[in-house]
Amino acid sequence: MKKFLFISLLAMIASISMKAQSAGWESWQKTSCYSKISFRLKDEGMRGEQHVWKVQFKNDYEQLISFNYHVTDKMGQYNTTTHRKTIMGGRISDELEVFTKEQDLFLLVDKVSLSPYPKDFVECDSN
């Protein structure tokens, strides 16, 4: 009985620890065009009149990649954020902070390159 309680307690602690690590983050989602690049979002609420989001990217390529990412609150209007990001192979990016007027968020990744420079772009591999 003591063994059972001890194992149950360890399982509960592990579960709580895993939830604390991902607290508030949505599940990883593949980008619409590149199956080896994923992202996740975390809604940080409001700051003044703007919605605050945290964004992380995950690189499932074995090598370094760089890409453009655009974040906006209106579908098809990528004018809120346009940046270039570089991530080592198999790594997760630092958290990025994004502000939007609306609560909805749209994210586009494009111009993926297998180098730190915007050249020799990788073709879209998703349908």
Accessible surface in RSA format (square Angstrom, percent):
REM  Atomic radii and reference values for relative SASA: ProtOr
REM  Chains: A
REM  Algorithm: Lee & Richards
REM  Probe-radius: 1.40
REM  Slices: 20
REM RES _ NUM      All-atoms   Total-Side   Main-Chain    Non-polar    All polar
REM                ABS   REL    ABS   REL    ABS   REL    ABS   REL    ABS   REL
RES MET A   1   171.28  88.7 125.52  83.1  45.75 108.9 108.50  92.3  62.77  83.2
RES LYS A   2   180.01  87.8 173.19 106.3   6.82  16.2 117.69 105.9  62.32  66.4
RES LYS A   3   164.97  80.5 160.42  98.4   4.55  10.8 106.24  95.6  58.74  62.6
RES PHE A   4   132.82  66.4 128.44  79.6   4.37  11.4 131.66  79.8   1.16   3.3
RES LEU A   5   101.84  56.7  98.00  70.1   3.83   9.6  98.31  69.0   3.53   9.5
RES PHE A   6   122.30  61.2 117.53  72.8   4.77  12.4 121.46  73.6   0.84   2.4
RES ILE A   7   107.77  61.3 107.28  79.9   0.48   1.2 107.30  77.3   0.47   1.3
RES SER A   8    44.37  37.5  35.33  47.1   9.04  20.8  31.59  67.3  12.78  17.9
RES LEU A   9    88.23  49.1  86.53  61.9   1.70   4.3  87.87  61.7   0.36   1.0
RES LEU A  10    90.57  50.4  87.02  62.3   3.56   8.9  87.31  61.3   3.26   8.8
RES ALA A  11    60.84  55.9  47.95  74.0  12.89  29.3  55.62  78.3   5.22  13.8
RES MET A  12   108.97  56.4 102.95  68.1   6.02  14.3  69.21  58.8  39.76  52.7
RES ILE A  13    94.70  53.9  93.38  69.6   1.32   3.2  94.09  67.8   0.61   1.7
RES ALA A  14    53.01  48.7  46.29  71.4   6.72  15.3  52.54  74.0   0.47   1.2
RES SER A  15    47.37  40.0  41.24  55.0   6.14  14.1  28.45  60.6  18.92  26.5
RES ILE A  16   108.49  61.7 107.30  79.9   1.19   2.9 107.91  77.7   0.58   1.6
RES SER A  17    57.28  48.4  50.17  67.0   7.11  16.4  26.55  56.5  30.73  43.0
RES MET A  18   132.49  68.6 128.62  85.1   3.88   9.2 100.21  85.2  32.29  42.8
RES LYS A  19   144.88  70.7 138.68  85.1   6.20  14.8  89.42  80.5  55.46  59.1
RES ALA A  20    70.41  64.7  46.52  71.8  23.89  54.3  54.18  76.3  16.23  43.0
RES GLN A  21   143.81  80.4 114.84  83.9  28.98  69.0  42.93  91.4 100.88  76.5
RES SER A  22    51.12  43.2  46.86  62.5   4.27   9.8  27.11  57.7  24.01  33.6
RES ALA A  23    53.73  49.4  44.89  69.3   8.84  20.1  52.14  73.4   1.59   4.2
RES GLY A  24    59.30  73.1   0.00   N/A  59.30  73.1  35.51  97.5  23.78  53.3
RES TRP A  25    31.72  12.7   9.17   4.4  22.55  52.9   1.80   1.0  29.92  48.5
RES GLU A  26    79.80  45.8  68.56  51.9  11.24  26.8  39.63  76.7  40.16  32.8
RES SER A  27    91.96  77.7  75.85 101.2  16.11  37.1  45.23  96.3  46.73  65.5
RES TRP A  28    74.32  29.8  49.97  24.2  24.35  57.2  37.02  19.7  37.30  60.5
RES GLN A  29    77.61  43.4  71.72  52.4   5.89  14.0  31.14  66.3  46.47  35.2
RES LYS A  30   116.18  56.7  95.90  58.8  20.28  48.3  76.57  68.9  39.61  42.2
RES THR A  31     9.31   6.6   2.58   2.6   6.73  16.0   4.30   5.8   5.01   7.6
RES SER A  32    91.22  77.1  60.64  80.9  30.58  70.4  58.35 124.3  32.87  46.0
RES CYS A  33    25.13  19.0  24.89  27.8   0.23   0.6  11.21  28.4  13.92  15.0
RES TYR A  34    12.59   5.9  12.59   7.2   0.00   0.0   0.70   0.5  11.89  14.7
RES SER A  35    47.30  40.0  44.30  59.1   3.00   6.9  30.34  64.6  16.96  23.8
RES LYS A  36    94.97  46.3  94.88  58.2   0.09   0.2  45.90  41.3  49.07  52.3
RES ILE A  37     0.05   0.0   0.05   0.0   0.00   0.0   0.05   0.0   0.00   0.0
RES SER A  38     2.42   2.0   2.42   3.2   0.00   0.0   0.12   0.3   2.30   3.2
RES PHE A  39    20.46  10.2  20.46  12.7   0.00   0.0  20.46  12.4   0.00   0.0
RES ARG A  40    38.73  16.3  38.73  19.7   0.00   0.0   0.11   0.2  38.62  23.4
RES LEU A  41    14.89   8.3  14.89  10.7   0.00   0.0  14.89  10.5   0.00   0.0
RES LYS A  42    51.63  25.2  51.59  31.7   0.04   0.1  14.06  12.7  37.57  40.0
RES ASP A  43    62.86  44.0  39.31  39.1  23.54  55.7  22.02  51.8  40.84  40.7
RES GLU A  44    75.02  43.1  41.58  31.5  33.44  79.6  11.20  21.7  63.82  52.1
RES GLY A  45    31.21  38.5   0.00   N/A  31.21  38.5  30.09  82.6   1.11   2.5
RES MET A  46   108.93  56.4  75.69  50.1  33.24  79.1  74.36  63.2  34.57  45.8
RES ARG A  47   132.08  55.5 121.82  62.1  10.25  24.4  60.49  82.7  71.59  43.4
RES GLY A  48    71.40  88.1   0.00   N/A  71.40  88.1  43.23 118.6  28.17  63.1
RES GLU A  49   156.00  89.6 139.88 105.8  16.12  38.4  55.24 106.8 100.76  82.3
RES GLN A  50    76.82  43.0  76.82  56.1   0.00   0.0  15.46  32.9  61.36  46.5
RES HIS A  51    27.84  15.2  27.84  19.4   0.00   0.0  13.11  13.5  14.73  17.1
RES VAL A  52     1.83   1.2   1.83   1.7   0.00   0.0   1.83   1.6   0.00   0.0
RES TRP A  53    16.11   6.5  16.11   7.8   0.00   0.0  16.11   8.6   0.00   0.0
RES LYS A  54    44.42  21.7  44.42  27.3   0.00   0.0   8.29   7.5  36.13  38.5
RES VAL A  55     0.03   0.0   0.03   0.0   0.00   0.0   0.03   0.0   0.00   0.0
RES GLN A  56    19.20  10.7  19.20  14.0   0.00   0.0   0.00   0.0  19.20  14.6
RES PHE A  57     0.00   0.0   0.00   0.0   0.00   0.0   0.00   0.0   0.00   0.0
RES LYS A  58    54.16  26.4  54.16  33.2   0.00   0.0  15.70  14.1  38.47  41.0
RES ASN A  59     0.15   0.1   0.00   0.0   0.15   0.4   0.04   0.1   0.11   0.1
RES ASP A  60    61.14  42.8  41.33  41.1  19.80  46.8  19.37  45.6  41.77  41.7
RES TYR A  61    21.42  10.0  20.38  11.6   1.04   2.7  19.82  14.9   1.60   2.0
RES GLU A  62   169.88  97.5 137.89 104.3  31.99  76.2  56.93 110.1 112.95  92.2
RES GLN A  63    80.38  44.9  74.92  54.8   5.46  13.0  43.94  93.5  36.44  27.6
RES LEU A  64    42.00  23.4  37.93  27.1   4.06  10.2  37.93  26.6   4.06  10.9
RES ILE A  65     0.00   0.0   0.00   0.0   0.00   0.0   0.00   0.0   0.00   0.0
RES SER A  66     0.00   0.0   0.00   0.0   0.00   0.0   0.00   0.0   0.00   0.0
RES PHE A  67     0.00   0.0   0.00   0.0   0.00   0.0   0.00   0.0   0.00   0.0
RES ASN A  68    27.10  18.7  27.10  26.2   0.00   0.0   0.67   1.6  26.43  25.6
RES TYR A  69    11.59   5.4  11.59   6.6   0.00   0.0   0.47   0.3  11.12  13.7
RES HIS A  70    21.46  11.7  21.46  14.9   0.00   0.0  16.83  17.3   4.62   5.4
RES VAL A  71     0.00   0.0   0.00   0.0   0.00   0.0   0.00   0.0   0.00   0.0
RES THR A  72     0.56   0.4   0.56   0.6   0.00   0.0   0.00   0.0   0.56   0.9
RES ASP A  73    18.39  12.9  13.16  13.1   5.23  12.4   0.00   0.0  18.39  18.3
RES LYS A  74   104.23  50.9 100.57  61.7   3.67   8.7  48.22  43.4  56.01  59.7
RES MET A  75   148.47  76.9 124.98  82.7  23.49  55.9 114.68  97.5  33.79  44.8
RES GLY A  76    56.91  70.2   0.00   N/A  56.91  70.2  28.59  78.5  28.32  63.4
RES GLN A  77    94.63  52.9  89.09  65.1   5.54  13.2  27.22  57.9  67.41  51.1
RES TYR A  78    74.71  34.9  52.75  30.0  21.96  57.1  32.56  24.5  42.14  52.0
RES ASN A  79   119.84  82.6  86.28  83.4  33.57  80.8  40.25  96.9  79.60  76.9
RES THR A  80    56.07  39.9  23.86  24.2  32.21  76.8  23.00  30.9  33.08  50.0
RES THR A  81    20.04  14.3  15.64  15.9   4.40  10.5  10.72  14.4   9.32  14.1
RES THR A  82    75.16  53.5  51.28  52.0  23.88  56.9  42.74  57.4  32.42  49.0
RES HIS A  83   100.47  54.9  92.88  64.6   7.60  19.4  59.47  61.3  41.01  47.7
RES ARG A  84    73.36  30.8  42.43  21.6  30.93  73.6  42.17  57.6  31.20  18.9
RES LYS A  85    40.93  20.0  39.33  24.1   1.60   3.8   9.71   8.7  31.22  33.3
RES THR A  86    61.74  43.9  41.77  42.3  19.97  47.6  28.25  37.9  33.49  50.6
RES ILE A  87     8.20   4.7   3.84   2.9   4.35  10.5   8.20   5.9   0.00   0.0
RES MET A  88   108.43  56.2 105.89  70.1   2.54   6.0  91.43  77.7  17.00  22.5
RES GLY A  89    22.58  27.8   0.00   N/A  22.58  27.8   2.22   6.1  20.35  45.6
RES GLY A  90    59.80  73.7   0.00   N/A  59.80  73.7  27.84  76.4  31.96  71.6
RES ARG A  91   146.87  61.7 144.55  73.7   2.32   5.5  34.29  46.9 112.58  68.2
RES ILE A  92    87.83  50.0  62.44  46.5  25.38  61.2  62.44  45.0  25.38  68.9
RES SER A  93     8.88   7.5   0.03   0.0   8.85  20.4   6.56  14.0   2.32   3.3
RES ASP A  94   114.22  80.0 106.87 106.4   7.34  17.4  27.78  65.4  86.44  86.2
RES GLU A  95    86.35  49.6  62.59  47.4  23.76  56.6  17.26  33.4  69.09  56.4
RES LEU A  96    33.66  18.7  30.86  22.1   2.80   7.0  33.66  23.6   0.00   0.0
RES GLU A  97    77.74  44.6  47.61  36.0  30.14  71.8  17.24  33.4  60.50  49.4
RES VAL A  98     4.99   3.3   2.30   2.1   2.69   6.5   4.99   4.3   0.00   0.0
RES PHE A  99    70.53  35.3  63.18  39.1   7.35  19.1  63.18  38.3   7.35  21.0
RES THR A 100     2.34   1.7   0.00   0.0   2.34   5.6   2.34   3.1   0.00   0.0
RES LYS A 101   156.26  76.2 140.76  86.4  15.50  36.9  83.85  75.5  72.41  77.1
RES GLU A 102    85.20  48.9  83.80  63.4   1.39   3.3  16.77  32.4  68.43  55.9
RES GLN A 103   107.55  60.1 101.00  73.8   6.55  15.6  23.85  50.8  83.70  63.5
RES ASP A 104    94.62  66.3  89.65  89.2   4.97  11.7  13.44  31.6  81.18  81.0
RES LEU A 105    27.65  15.4   2.44   1.7  25.21  63.4   2.44   1.7  25.21  67.9
RES PHE A 106    61.90  31.0  58.54  36.3   3.35   8.7  61.90  37.5   0.00   0.0
RES LEU A 107    31.63  17.6   3.26   2.3  28.37  71.3   3.26   2.3  28.37  76.3
RES LEU A 108    51.96  28.9  50.85  36.4   1.11   2.8  51.96  36.5   0.00   0.0
RES VAL A 109     4.56   3.0   0.00   0.0   4.56  11.0   0.00   0.0   4.56  12.4
RES ASP A 110    40.41  28.3  40.41  40.2   0.00   0.0  20.13  47.4  20.28  20.2
RES LYS A 111   104.39  50.9  98.96  60.7   5.43  12.9  45.91  41.3  58.48  62.3
RES VAL A 112     0.00   0.0   0.00   0.0   0.00   0.0   0.00   0.0   0.00   0.0
RES SER A 113     1.20   1.0   1.20   1.6   0.00   0.0   0.00   0.0   1.20   1.7
RES LEU A 114    80.68  44.9  57.76  41.3  22.92  57.6  58.45  41.0  22.23  59.8
RES SER A 115    23.36  19.7  21.55  28.8   1.81   4.2  23.36  49.7   0.00   0.0
RES PRO A 116    65.52  47.8  51.83  47.2  13.69  49.8  51.83  42.8  13.69  85.1
RES TYR A 117   133.19  62.2 133.17  75.8   0.02   0.1  88.08  66.2  45.11  55.6
RES PRO A 118    82.64  60.2  64.91  59.2  17.73  64.5  64.93  53.6  17.71 110.1
RES LYS A 119   107.19  52.3 102.96  63.2   4.23  10.1  55.31  49.8  51.87  55.3
RES ASP A 120   123.85  86.8  95.38  94.9  28.47  67.3  43.02 101.2  80.83  80.6
RES PHE A 121    93.32  46.7  68.55  42.5  24.77  64.4  68.55  41.6  24.77  70.9
RES VAL A 122    37.78  24.9  27.91  25.3   9.87  23.8  33.51  29.1   4.27  11.6
RES GLU A 123   148.08  85.0 138.81 105.0   9.27  22.1  62.34 120.6  85.74  70.0
RES CYS A 124    63.64  48.1  39.31  43.8  24.33  57.2  25.53  64.7  38.11  41.1
RES ASP A 125    78.32  54.9  41.78  41.6  36.54  86.4  39.59  93.2  38.74  38.6
RES SER A 126    39.16  33.1  19.48  26.0  19.67  45.3  18.24  38.8  20.92  29.3
RES ASN A 127   200.05 138.0 129.11 124.8  70.95 170.8  67.99 163.6 132.06 127.6
END  Absolute sums over single chains surface
CHAIN  1 A     8505.9       6967.6       1538.3       4760.1       3745.8
END  Absolute sums over all chains
TOTAL          8505.9       6967.6       1538.3       4760.1       3745.8
